[in-house]
Amino acid sequence: MIREGNIAMYDYNDEDENRKHYGQSTPPVYNMTSIPNDLPLFLSYGGAAALSDVKDVQLLLDSLKDHDGDKLVV
């Protein structure tokens, strides 16, 4: 997310390794619209957390903007 600005599977930083795992040279992007809108979700992050940058969390929340509001807790 930090480098590419999208939500994708793990990047092995090697086209051959990515191809071995995913059948393509780059990691596939997650299809966030495949998450049912009525599936309850709880997202938690801290302002100083090393692995959950506020900008990345906002990108994730933006991708879930169509989720039922009463089913998403942040």
PyMOL Python script that loads the backbone (N, CA, C, O; Angstrom):
from pymol import cmd

cmd.read_pdbstr("""\
ATOM      1  N   MET A   1       0.817  -1.194   0.000  1.00  0.00           N
ATOM      2  CA  MET A   1       0.000   0.000   0.000  1.00  0.00           C
ATOM      3  C   MET A   1       0.856   1.252   0.000  1.00  0.00           C
ATOM      4  O   MET A   1       0.542   2.229  -0.679  1.00  0.00           O
ATOM      5  N   ILE A   2       1.917   1.220   0.748  1.00  0.00           N
ATOM      6  CA  ILE A   2       2.747   2.412   0.871  1.00  0.00           C
ATOM      7  C   ILE A   2       3.372   2.772  -0.471  1.00  0.00           C
ATOM      8  O   ILE A   2       3.341   3.933  -0.879  1.00  0.00           O
ATOM      9  N   ARG A   3       3.936   1.788  -1.156  1.00  0.00           N
ATOM     10  CA  ARG A   3       4.645   2.066  -2.409  1.00  0.00           C
ATOM     11  C   ARG A   3       3.725   2.275  -3.594  1.00  0.00           C
ATOM     12  O   ARG A   3       3.945   3.173  -4.407  1.00  0.00           O
ATOM     13  N   GLU A   4       2.690   1.444  -3.695  1.00  0.00           N
ATOM     14  CA  GLU A   4       1.858   1.441  -4.902  1.00  0.00           C
ATOM     15  C   GLU A   4       0.536   2.170  -4.747  1.00  0.00           C
ATOM     16  O   GLU A   4      -0.086   2.530  -5.747  1.00  0.00           O
ATOM     17  N   GLY A   5       0.091   2.396  -3.516  1.00  0.00           N
ATOM     18  CA  GLY A   5      -1.171   3.084  -3.309  1.00  0.00           C
ATOM     19  C   GLY A   5      -2.389   2.215  -3.585  1.00  0.00           C
ATOM     20  O   GLY A   5      -3.475   2.736  -3.838  1.00  0.00           O
ATOM     21  N   ASN A   6      -2.222   0.896  -3.539  1.00  0.00           N
ATOM     22  CA  ASN A   6      -3.359   0.001  -3.704  1.00  0.00           C
ATOM     23  C   ASN A   6      -3.273  -1.118  -2.666  1.00  0.00           C
ATOM     24  O   ASN A   6      -2.271  -1.264  -1.966  1.00  0.00           O
ATOM     25  N   ILE A   7      -4.341  -1.898  -2.586  1.00  0.00           N
ATOM     26  CA  ILE A   7      -4.400  -2.977  -1.612  1.00  0.00           C
ATOM     27  C   ILE A   7      -4.208  -4.279  -2.377  1.00  0.00           C
ATOM     28  O   ILE A   7      -5.121  -4.760  -3.047  1.00  0.00           O
ATOM     29  N   ALA A   8      -3.002  -4.845  -2.266  1.00  0.00           N
ATOM     30  CA  ALA A   8      -2.647  -6.009  -3.071  1.00  0.00           C
ATOM     31  C   ALA A   8      -2.044  -7.101  -2.198  1.00  0.00           C
ATOM     32  O   ALA A   8      -1.678  -6.875  -1.044  1.00  0.00           O
ATOM     33  N   MET A   9      -1.953  -8.278  -2.777  1.00  0.00           N
ATOM     34  CA  MET A   9      -1.304  -9.391  -2.100  1.00  0.00           C
ATOM     35  C   MET A   9       0.189  -9.103  -1.955  1.00  0.00           C
ATOM     36  O   MET A   9       0.706  -8.144  -2.527  1.00  0.00           O
ATOM     37  N   TYR A  10       0.864  -9.938  -1.188  1.00  0.00           N
ATOM     38  CA  TYR A  10       2.284  -9.749  -0.906  1.00  0.00           C
ATOM     39  C   TYR A  10       3.099  -9.686  -2.199  1.00  0.00           C
ATOM     40  O   TYR A  10       2.925 -10.508  -3.098  1.00  0.00           O
ATOM     41  N   ASP A  11       3.983  -8.703  -2.275  1.00  0.00           N
ATOM     42  CA  ASP A  11       4.873  -8.561  -3.432  1.00  0.00           C
ATOM     43  C   ASP A  11       6.229  -9.158  -3.071  1.00  0.00           C
ATOM     44  O   ASP A  11       6.898  -8.694  -2.148  1.00  0.00           O
ATOM     45  N   TYR A  12       6.622 -10.188  -3.805  1.00  0.00           N
ATOM     46  CA  TYR A  12       7.897 -10.856  -3.557  1.00  0.00           C
ATOM     47  C   TYR A  12       9.083 -10.066  -4.107  1.00  0.00           C
ATOM     48  O   TYR A  12      10.230 -10.487  -3.961  1.00  0.00           O
ATOM     49  N   ASN A  13       8.809  -8.924  -4.740  1.00  0.00           N
ATOM     50  CA  ASN A  13       9.843  -8.069  -5.334  1.00  0.00           C
ATOM     51  C   ASN A  13      10.716  -8.823  -6.323  1.00  0.00           C
ATOM     52  O   ASN A  13      11.887  -8.495  -6.516  1.00  0.00           O
ATOM     53  N   ASP A  14      10.137  -9.829  -6.939  1.00  0.00           N
ATOM     54  CA  ASP A  14      10.820 -10.625  -7.942  1.00  0.00           C
ATOM     55  C   ASP A  14       9.734 -11.147  -8.889  1.00  0.00           C
ATOM     56  O   ASP A  14       8.833 -11.873  -8.471  1.00  0.00           O
ATOM     57  N   GLU A  15       9.831 -10.769 -10.167  1.00  0.00           N
ATOM     58  CA  GLU A  15       8.794 -11.154 -11.119  1.00  0.00           C
ATOM     59  C   GLU A  15       8.604 -12.663 -11.197  1.00  0.00           C
ATOM     60  O   GLU A  15       7.474 -13.138 -11.308  1.00  0.00           O
ATOM     61  N   ASP A  16       9.698 -13.421 -11.141  1.00  0.00           N
ATOM     62  CA  ASP A  16       9.591 -14.877 -11.209  1.00  0.00           C
ATOM     63  C   ASP A  16       8.875 -15.448  -9.982  1.00  0.00           C
ATOM     64  O   ASP A  16       8.039 -16.343 -10.107  1.00  0.00           O
ATOM     65  N   GLU A  17       9.206 -14.925  -8.802  1.00  0.00           N
ATOM     66  CA  GLU A  17       8.537 -15.391  -7.583  1.00  0.00           C
ATOM     67  C   GLU A  17       7.052 -15.019  -7.605  1.00  0.00           C
ATOM     68  O   GLU A  17       6.201 -15.837  -7.252  1.00  0.00           O
ATOM     69  N   ASN A  18       6.742 -13.794  -8.016  1.00  0.00           N
ATOM     70  CA  ASN A  18       5.342 -13.395  -8.124  1.00  0.00           C
ATOM     71  C   ASN A  18       4.609 -14.306  -9.102  1.00  0.00           C
ATOM     72  O   ASN A  18       3.483 -14.729  -8.840  1.00  0.00           O
ATOM     73  N   ARG A  19       5.247 -14.605 -10.225  1.00  0.00           N
ATOM     74  CA  ARG A  19       4.646 -15.466 -11.237  1.00  0.00           C
ATOM     75  C   ARG A  19       4.414 -16.875 -10.679  1.00  0.00           C
ATOM     76  O   ARG A  19       3.398 -17.507 -10.965  1.00  0.00           O
ATOM     77  N   LYS A  20       5.372 -17.354  -9.880  1.00  0.00           N
ATOM     78  CA  LYS A  20       5.265 -18.683  -9.263  1.00  0.00           C
ATOM     79  C   LYS A  20       4.050 -18.762  -8.329  1.00  0.00           C
ATOM     80  O   LYS A  20       3.335 -19.764  -8.308  1.00  0.00           O
ATOM     81  N   HIS A  21       3.831 -17.694  -7.563  1.00  0.00           N
ATOM     82  CA  HIS A  21       2.754 -17.687  -6.579  1.00  0.00           C
ATOM     83  C   HIS A  21       1.409 -17.245  -7.150  1.00  0.00           C
ATOM     84  O   HIS A  21       0.363 -17.744  -6.737  1.00  0.00           O
ATOM     85  N   TYR A  22       1.436 -16.306  -8.104  1.00  0.00           N
ATOM     86  CA  TYR A  22       0.197 -15.685  -8.565  1.00  0.00           C
ATOM     87  C   TYR A  22      -0.111 -15.902 -10.047  1.00  0.00           C
ATOM     88  O   TYR A  22      -1.212 -15.598 -10.507  1.00  0.00           O
ATOM     89  N   GLY A  23       0.869 -16.432 -10.796  1.00  0.00           N
ATOM     90  CA  GLY A  23       0.656 -16.607 -12.225  1.00  0.00           C
ATOM     91  C   GLY A  23       0.777 -15.322 -13.014  1.00  0.00           C
ATOM     92  O   GLY A  23       0.348 -15.251 -14.166  1.00  0.00           O
ATOM     93  N   GLN A  24       1.358 -14.309 -12.403  1.00  0.00           N
ATOM     94  CA  GLN A  24       1.595 -13.026 -13.071  1.00  0.00           C
ATOM     95  C   GLN A  24       2.789 -12.345 -12.415  1.00  0.00           C
ATOM     96  O   GLN A  24       3.183 -12.699 -11.304  1.00  0.00           O
ATOM     97  N   SER A  25       3.360 -11.367 -13.107  1.00  0.00           N
ATOM     98  CA  SER A  25       4.606 -10.753 -12.638  1.00  0.00           C
ATOM     99  C   SER A  25       4.423  -9.801 -11.460  1.00  0.00           C
ATOM    100  O   SER A  25       5.387  -9.497 -10.757  1.00  0.00           O
ATOM    101  N   THR A  26       3.221  -9.338 -11.243  1.00  0.00           N
ATOM    102  CA  THR A  26       2.936  -8.437 -10.128  1.00  0.00           C
ATOM    103  C   THR A  26       1.862  -9.058  -9.246  1.00  0.00           C
ATOM    104  O   THR A  26       1.052  -9.852  -9.724  1.00  0.00           O
ATOM    105  N   PRO A  27       1.848  -8.704  -7.962  1.00  0.00           N
ATOM    106  CA  PRO A  27       0.825  -9.286  -7.086  1.00  0.00           C
ATOM    107  C   PRO A  27      -0.562  -8.770  -7.457  1.00  0.00           C
ATOM    108  O   PRO A  27      -0.715  -7.598  -7.803  1.00  0.00           O
ATOM    109  N   PRO A  28      -1.575  -9.638  -7.386  1.00  0.00           N
ATOM    110  CA  PRO A  28      -2.925  -9.188  -7.699  1.00  0.00           C
ATOM    111  C   PRO A  28      -3.464  -8.229  -6.645  1.00  0.00           C
ATOM    112  O   PRO A  28      -3.145  -8.330  -5.461  1.00  0.00           O
ATOM    113  N   VAL A  29      -4.278  -7.308  -7.104  1.00  0.00           N
ATOM    114  CA  VAL A  29      -4.942  -6.354  -6.222  1.00  0.00           C
ATOM    115  C   VAL A  29      -6.172  -7.039  -5.637  1.00  0.00           C
ATOM    116  O   VAL A  29      -6.896  -7.742  -6.342  1.00  0.00           O
ATOM    117  N   TYR A  30      -6.402  -6.827  -4.346  1.00  0.00           N
ATOM    118  CA  TYR A  30      -7.594  -7.384  -3.716  1.00  0.00           C
ATOM    119  C   TYR A  30      -8.831  -6.673  -4.253  1.00  0.00           C
ATOM    120  O   TYR A  30      -8.829  -5.453  -4.418  1.00  0.00           O
ATOM    121  N   ASN A  31      -9.875  -7.429  -4.521  1.00  0.00           N
ATOM    122  CA  ASN A  31     -11.142  -6.868  -4.966  1.00  0.00           C
ATOM    123  C   ASN A  31     -11.982  -6.578  -3.727  1.00  0.00           C
ATOM    124  O   ASN A  31     -12.687  -7.455  -3.227  1.00  0.00           O
ATOM    125  N   MET A  32     -11.902  -5.355  -3.239  1.00  0.00           N
ATOM    126  CA  MET A  32     -12.592  -4.997  -2.007  1.00  0.00           C
ATOM    127  C   MET A  32     -14.108  -5.018  -2.173  1.00  0.00           C
ATOM    128  O   MET A  32     -14.831  -5.145  -1.185  1.00  0.00           O
ATOM    129  N   THR A  33     -14.598  -4.896  -3.399  1.00  0.00           N
ATOM    130  CA  THR A  33     -16.047  -4.937  -3.617  1.00  0.00           C
ATOM    131  C   THR A  33     -16.600  -6.346  -3.447  1.00  0.00           C
ATOM    132  O   THR A  33     -17.816  -6.528  -3.387  1.00  0.00           O
ATOM    133  N   SER A  34     -15.719  -7.351  -3.367  1.00  0.00           N
ATOM    134  CA  SER A  34     -16.202  -8.716  -3.157  1.00  0.00           C
ATOM    135  C   SER A  34     -16.543  -8.983  -1.689  1.00  0.00           C
ATOM    136  O   SER A  34     -17.126 -10.019  -1.369  1.00  0.00           O
ATOM    137  N   ILE A  35     -16.185  -8.054  -0.794  1.00  0.00           N
ATOM    138  CA  ILE A  35     -16.558  -8.185   0.612  1.00  0.00           C
ATOM    139  C   ILE A  35     -18.030  -7.799   0.719  1.00  0.00           C
ATOM    140  O   ILE A  35     -18.393  -6.676   0.369  1.00  0.00           O
ATOM    141  N   PRO A  36     -18.883  -8.703   1.194  1.00  0.00           N
ATOM    142  CA  PRO A  36     -20.309  -8.366   1.294  1.00  0.00           C
ATOM    143  C   PRO A  36     -20.524  -7.108   2.139  1.00  0.00           C
ATOM    144  O   PRO A  36     -19.922  -6.960   3.203  1.00  0.00           O
ATOM    145  N   ASN A  37     -21.379  -6.209   1.663  1.00  0.00           N
ATOM    146  CA  ASN A  37     -21.623  -4.937   2.358  1.00  0.00           C
ATOM    147  C   ASN A  37     -22.241  -5.118   3.735  1.00  0.00           C
ATOM    148  O   ASN A  37     -22.147  -4.230   4.581  1.00  0.00           O
ATOM    149  N   ASP A  38     -22.879  -6.275   3.965  1.00  0.00           N
ATOM    150  CA  ASP A  38     -23.510  -6.496   5.265  1.00  0.00           C
ATOM    151  C   ASP A  38     -22.667  -7.352   6.205  1.00  0.00           C
ATOM    152  O   ASP A  38     -23.122  -7.732   7.285  1.00  0.00           O
ATOM    153  N   LEU A  39     -21.425  -7.658   5.787  1.00  0.00           N
ATOM    154  CA  LEU A  39     -20.520  -8.420   6.647  1.00  0.00           C
ATOM    155  C   LEU A  39     -19.997  -7.511   7.754  1.00  0.00           C
ATOM    156  O   LEU A  39     -19.412  -6.472   7.447  1.00  0.00           O
ATOM    157  N   PRO A  40     -20.182  -7.854   9.022  1.00  0.00           N
ATOM    158  CA  PRO A  40     -19.660  -7.014  10.093  1.00  0.00           C
ATOM    159  C   PRO A  40     -18.126  -6.949  10.041  1.00  0.00           C
ATOM    160  O   PRO A  40     -17.459  -7.979   9.951  1.00  0.00           O
ATOM    161  N   LEU A  41     -17.583  -5.743  10.098  1.00  0.00           N
ATOM    162  CA  LEU A  41     -16.134  -5.534  10.091  1.00  0.00           C
ATOM    163  C   LEU A  41     -15.748  -4.647  11.262  1.00  0.00           C
ATOM    164  O   LEU A  41     -16.445  -3.686  11.584  1.00  0.00           O
ATOM    165  N   PHE A  42     -14.639  -4.976  11.890  1.00  0.00           N
ATOM    166  CA  PHE A  42     -14.065  -4.151  12.943  1.00  0.00           C
ATOM    167  C   PHE A  42     -12.637  -3.838  12.540  1.00  0.00           C
ATOM    168  O   PHE A  42     -11.829  -4.750  12.363  1.00  0.00           O
ATOM    169  N   LEU A  43     -12.318  -2.565  12.393  1.00  0.00           N
ATOM    170  CA  LEU A  43     -10.960  -2.138  12.040  1.00  0.00           C
ATOM    171  C   LEU A  43     -10.399  -1.336  13.197  1.00  0.00           C
ATOM    172  O   LEU A  43     -11.059  -0.444  13.730  1.00  0.00           O
ATOM    173  N   SER A  44      -9.184  -1.661  13.577  1.00  0.00           N
ATOM    174  CA  SER A  44      -8.532  -0.974  14.671  1.00  0.00           C
ATOM    175  C   SER A  44      -7.126  -0.574  14.251  1.00  0.00           C
ATOM    176  O   SER A  44      -6.417  -1.354  13.616  1.00  0.00           O
ATOM    177  N   TYR A  45      -6.730   0.621  14.599  1.00  0.00           N
ATOM    178  CA  TYR A  45      -5.375   1.075  14.305  1.00  0.00           C
ATOM    179  C   TYR A  45      -4.985   2.136  15.316  1.00  0.00           C
ATOM    180  O   TYR A  45      -5.842   2.760  15.942  1.00  0.00           O
ATOM    181  N   GLY A  46      -3.689   2.333  15.468  1.00  0.00           N
ATOM    182  CA  GLY A  46      -3.186   3.344  16.387  1.00  0.00           C
ATOM    183  C   GLY A  46      -2.402   4.400  15.622  1.00  0.00           C
ATOM    184  O   GLY A  46      -1.752   4.093  14.623  1.00  0.00           O
ATOM    185  N   GLY A  47      -2.462   5.603  16.075  1.00  0.00           N
ATOM    186  CA  GLY A  47      -1.802   6.706  15.385  1.00  0.00           C
ATOM    187  C   GLY A  47      -0.297   6.558  15.254  1.00  0.00           C
ATOM    188  O   GLY A  47       0.298   7.110  14.329  1.00  0.00           O
ATOM    189  N   ALA A  48       0.332   5.820  16.167  1.00  0.00           N
ATOM    190  CA  ALA A  48       1.782   5.653  16.124  1.00  0.00           C
ATOM    191  C   ALA A  48       2.194   4.235  15.740  1.00  0.00           C
ATOM    192  O   ALA A  48       3.357   3.862  15.893  1.00  0.00           O
ATOM    193  N   ALA A  49       1.245   3.446  15.244  1.00  0.00           N
ATOM    194  CA  ALA A  49       1.555   2.063  14.874  1.00  0.00           C
ATOM    195  C   ALA A  49       2.426   2.028  13.621  1.00  0.00           C
ATOM    196  O   ALA A  49       2.176   2.761  12.664  1.00  0.00           O
ATOM    197  N   ALA A  50       3.446   1.178  13.632  1.00  0.00           N
ATOM    198  CA  ALA A  50       4.380   1.099  12.507  1.00  0.00           C
ATOM    199  C   ALA A  50       3.766   0.430  11.283  1.00  0.00           C
ATOM    200  O   ALA A  50       4.159   0.734  10.156  1.00  0.00           O
ATOM    201  N   LEU A  51       2.816  -0.469  11.480  1.00  0.00           N
ATOM    202  CA  LEU A  51       2.255  -1.222  10.357  1.00  0.00           C
ATOM    203  C   LEU A  51       0.886  -0.736   9.902  1.00  0.00           C
ATOM    204  O   LEU A  51       0.322  -1.299   8.964  1.00  0.00           O
ATOM    205  N   SER A  52       0.343   0.278  10.530  1.00  0.00           N
ATOM    206  CA  SER A  52      -0.964   0.789  10.118  1.00  0.00           C
ATOM    207  C   SER A  52      -0.919   2.309  10.013  1.00  0.00           C
ATOM    208  O   SER A  52      -1.506   3.024  10.825  1.00  0.00           O
ATOM    209  N   ASP A  53      -0.224   2.772   9.015  1.00  0.00           N
ATOM    210  CA  ASP A  53      -0.108   4.192   8.751  1.00  0.00           C
ATOM    211  C   ASP A  53      -1.504   4.786   8.532  1.00  0.00           C
ATOM    212  O   ASP A  53      -2.350   4.168   7.886  1.00  0.00           O
ATOM    213  N   VAL A  54      -1.737   5.972   9.066  1.00  0.00           N
ATOM    214  CA  VAL A  54      -3.046   6.617   8.978  1.00  0.00           C
ATOM    215  C   VAL A  54      -3.485   6.780   7.525  1.00  0.00           C
ATOM    216  O   VAL A  54      -4.664   6.595   7.222  1.00  0.00           O
ATOM    217  N   LYS A  55      -2.574   7.120   6.625  1.00  0.00           N
ATOM    218  CA  LYS A  55      -2.918   7.267   5.204  1.00  0.00           C
ATOM    219  C   LYS A  55      -3.353   5.930   4.603  1.00  0.00           C
ATOM    220  O   LYS A  55      -4.286   5.883   3.802  1.00  0.00           O
ATOM    221  N   ASP A  56      -2.683   4.852   4.988  1.00  0.00           N
ATOM    222  CA  ASP A  56      -3.052   3.528   4.491  1.00  0.00           C
ATOM    223  C   ASP A  56      -4.422   3.112   5.018  1.00  0.00           C
ATOM    224  O   ASP A  56      -5.225   2.527   4.291  1.00  0.00           O
ATOM    225  N   VAL A  57      -4.679   3.417   6.285  1.00  0.00           N
ATOM    226  CA  VAL A  57      -5.988   3.096   6.861  1.00  0.00           C
ATOM    227  C   VAL A  57      -7.069   3.871   6.126  1.00  0.00           C
ATOM    228  O   VAL A  57      -8.140   3.328   5.855  1.00  0.00           O
ATOM    229  N   GLN A  58      -6.809   5.124   5.802  1.00  0.00           N
ATOM    230  CA  GLN A  58      -7.797   5.922   5.073  1.00  0.00           C
ATOM    231  C   GLN A  58      -8.040   5.340   3.682  1.00  0.00           C
ATOM    232  O   GLN A  58      -9.174   5.338   3.202  1.00  0.00           O
ATOM    233  N   LEU A  59      -6.992   4.852   3.036  1.00  0.00           N
ATOM    234  CA  LEU A  59      -7.150   4.191   1.735  1.00  0.00           C
ATOM    235  C   LEU A  59      -8.053   2.967   1.869  1.00  0.00           C
ATOM    236  O   LEU A  59      -8.930   2.741   1.036  1.00  0.00           O
ATOM    237  N   LEU A  60      -7.834   2.182   2.920  1.00  0.00           N
ATOM    238  CA  LEU A  60      -8.676   1.017   3.170  1.00  0.00           C
ATOM    239  C   LEU A  60     -10.122   1.441   3.417  1.00  0.00           C
ATOM    240  O   LEU A  60     -11.047   0.857   2.853  1.00  0.00           O
ATOM    241  N   LEU A  61     -10.316   2.450   4.253  1.00  0.00           N
ATOM    242  CA  LEU A  61     -11.675   2.921   4.538  1.00  0.00           C
ATOM    243  C   LEU A  61     -12.353   3.457   3.284  1.00  0.00           C
ATOM    244  O   LEU A  61     -13.549   3.239   3.091  1.00  0.00           O
ATOM    245  N   ASP A  62     -11.618   4.145   2.439  1.00  0.00           N
ATOM    246  CA  ASP A  62     -12.178   4.651   1.187  1.00  0.00           C
ATOM    247  C   ASP A  62     -12.648   3.499   0.307  1.00  0.00           C
ATOM    248  O   ASP A  62     -13.668   3.609  -0.373  1.00  0.00           O
ATOM    249  N   SER A  63     -11.901   2.393   0.320  1.00  0.00           N
ATOM    250  CA  SER A  63     -12.277   1.244  -0.504  1.00  0.00           C
ATOM    251  C   SER A  63     -13.508   0.535   0.056  1.00  0.00           C
ATOM    252  O   SER A  63     -14.137  -0.263  -0.639  1.00  0.00           O
ATOM    253  N   LEU A  64     -13.851   0.825   1.308  1.00  0.00           N
ATOM    254  CA  LEU A  64     -15.019   0.221   1.949  1.00  0.00           C
ATOM    255  C   LEU A  64     -16.164   1.221   2.105  1.00  0.00           C
ATOM    256  O   LEU A  64     -17.067   1.001   2.913  1.00  0.00           O
ATOM    257  N   LYS A  65     -16.139   2.310   1.349  1.00  0.00           N
ATOM    258  CA  LYS A  65     -17.116   3.387   1.526  1.00  0.00           C
ATOM    259  C   LYS A  65     -18.558   2.952   1.283  1.00  0.00           C
ATOM    260  O   LYS A  65     -19.479   3.586   1.798  1.00  0.00           O
ATOM    261  N   ASP A  66     -18.776   1.891   0.516  1.00  0.00           N
ATOM    262  CA  ASP A  66     -20.132   1.415   0.248  1.00  0.00           C
ATOM    263  C   ASP A  66     -20.610   0.390   1.274  1.00  0.00           C
ATOM    264  O   ASP A  66     -21.724  -0.125   1.175  1.00  0.00           O
ATOM    265  N   HIS A  67     -19.765   0.100   2.252  1.00  0.00           N
ATOM    266  CA  HIS A  67     -20.124  -0.876   3.281  1.00  0.00           C
ATOM    267  C   HIS A  67     -21.222  -0.298   4.157  1.00  0.00           C
ATOM    268  O   HIS A  67     -21.243   0.903   4.423  1.00  0.00           O
ATOM    269  N   ASP A  68     -22.149  -1.166   4.612  1.00  0.00           N
ATOM    270  CA  ASP A  68     -23.211  -0.715   5.504  1.00  0.00           C
ATOM    271  C   ASP A  68     -22.591  -0.048   6.725  1.00  0.00           C
ATOM    272  O   ASP A  68     -21.776  -0.650   7.424  1.00  0.00           O
ATOM    273  N   GLY A  69     -22.982   1.203   6.980  1.00  0.00           N
ATOM    274  CA  GLY A  69     -22.395   1.971   8.075  1.00  0.00           C
ATOM    275  C   GLY A  69     -22.548   1.338   9.429  1.00  0.00           C
ATOM    276  O   GLY A  69     -21.669   1.473  10.281  1.00  0.00           O
ATOM    277  N   ASP A  70     -23.665   0.637   9.649  1.00  0.00           N
ATOM    278  CA  ASP A  70     -23.867   0.017  10.955  1.00  0.00           C
ATOM    279  C   ASP A  70     -23.154  -1.323  11.076  1.00  0.00           C
ATOM    280  O   ASP A  70     -23.228  -1.971  12.120  1.00  0.00           O
ATOM    281  N   LYS A  71     -22.467  -1.743  10.025  1.00  0.00           N
ATOM    282  CA  LYS A  71     -21.709  -3.006  10.049  1.00  0.00           C
ATOM    283  C   LYS A  71     -20.189  -2.779  10.050  1.00  0.00           C
ATOM    284  O   LYS A  71     -19.410  -3.732  10.022  1.00  0.00           O
ATOM    285  N   LEU A  72     -19.787  -1.517  10.083  1.00  0.00           N
ATOM    286  CA  LEU A  72     -18.354  -1.177  10.045  1.00  0.00           C
ATOM    287  C   LEU A  72     -18.022  -0.332  11.269  1.00  0.00           C
ATOM    288  O   LEU A  72     -18.551   0.765  11.447  1.00  0.00           O
ATOM    289  N   VAL A  73     -17.140  -0.863  12.104  1.00  0.00           N
ATOM    290  CA  VAL A  73     -16.705  -0.155  13.300  1.00  0.00           C
ATOM    291  C   VAL A  73     -15.214   0.118  13.166  1.00  0.00           C
ATOM    292  O   VAL A  73     -14.427  -0.789  12.897  1.00  0.00           O
ATOM    293  N   VAL A  74     -14.836   1.375  13.357  1.00  0.00           N
ATOM    294  CA  VAL A  74     -13.426   1.766  13.277  1.00  0.00           C
ATOM    295  C   VAL A  74     -13.000   2.303  14.630  1.00  0.00           C
ATOM    296  O   VAL A  74     -11.846   2.695  14.804  1.00  0.00           O
TER     297      VAL A  74
END
""", "prot")
cmd.dss("prot")
cmd.show_as("cartoon", "prot")
cmd.util.cbc("prot")
cmd.orient("prot")
